[in-house]
């Protein structure tokens, strides 16, 4: 199943749960799925779902739901390493 397939799921709670489930597989689309999950959670909350309902259906905690909605993509910065010269120890 691809990210595009997940986007076709009409129910935002189910879409969030499916995206979350697929993120833990060997998917090449983890970042895209994370964004889909966050958007689906926000939509579900706007449509009247509670964080408790989302947490129950996604099998996570309510705190996890809040974090997922606010953090759609990784915020870690990648710092390139400078190549080091090999030192010969005699």
Residue, then its C-alpha position, 0 to 999 in steps of 0.5 A: x500500500x502506498x501513501x496515495x492509497x492511504x489518502x483515498x481513505x475517507x475517514x480521517x481517523x482510519x486514515x491516521x491509523x493506517x498511515x501510522x501503521x504503515x510508518x512502522x513497516x519498511x515503507x520508503x514513504x515514512x515522511x510523507x506518511x507522517x504528514x498524512x497522519x498529522x493532517x488526518x489527526x487534525x481533520x478528525x479533531x476539527x470534525x469532532x473526534x476526541x483525542x481519546x477516540x483517536x488514541x484508542x483507534x490508533x492504539x497510542x496514548x492521548x499525548x502521542x496523538x497531540x504530538x503527532x498532530x503538532x509534529x508532521x515531519x521530523x525536526x532533527x537537523x542533519x549536520x554533515x560530518x567533516x572528513x577526518x584525516x587518518x592518523x598513523x600511530x606507530 
